[in-house]
Amino acid sequence: MALPVWHTAGGKAVGDDLYDRVLHPTAGRLLQHCDAVLRLPGDSKGAENDVRIARERGIPVYFDIAEVPDHA
């Protein structure tokens, strides 16, 4: 969801100044509407920040789809 906002704002390269000013705050606002977070594998400063925010807000964080209740 945040990537289209970044592109529309003129973002050119992942990690540029605009990326940090748009992506992370947008993701933080979106987390206000989440019941849970599924953290997919791979290195990502943004994803780790999302996990941190979710935990601070008491939002469950899962690391495998099998952990998500009623996922089937």
N, C-alpha and C positions, 0 to 999 in steps of 0.2 A: 504494500500500500504506500509506503514512504518513497519508493523509487520513482513512481510517476510524479509525485510532488517535487522531488529533487530535479528530475529531468525538465519539468515545466519551468522550474525556477532558473534553469540554465546550467545545471550540473553537467560536467564533462567527464571527470575521471573519479573513480572510487577513491575516497580518501582526501579529495580536495577540500578546501575550506568550506565551501557550500555544502558538501556532503555532511560534514560534522555538524554544521549549523542547522541542517534540515532533517537528516535521517534520524539521528538519535532523539531529538525532541518529538518528532512525529511518532516514532515508535513508542516513546514514553506515554504520549497521550492515548495512543491506541490501546495500550495495556490497561487503561482505565475501564475498558469495555470487555476485557477477557475474563473468562472463568478459569482458565488454566493456560499454561505455556508448555509446548512440546519443543524441547531443545534438540535440534538435529545435530549429528556429529559434524565436526570440522571447526577449525580455528576461526573465531569471529569476535572481534572486540565488541561489536554492536550486540551480538547475541548474548555475550556474557553480561553486558550491561542490562539487557532485557531481563535476564535471569535474576540479576541483583535487584532490579526494581520490583519484579514480581514477588520475590521473597520478602522484600521490605513491606509490600502491600498485603502479604498473606495469601497470594495467589499460588495455587499448587504448580509445581514445575515437574515435568516428566521428561525422562531421557530415552524412553522407548515407547512406541505406540502400544505395546502390550501392557504397559503400566496404566494407561488411561482407562478409567472406569467406563464401562459401556461403550467401548470404541467400535464394537462390531456392528 
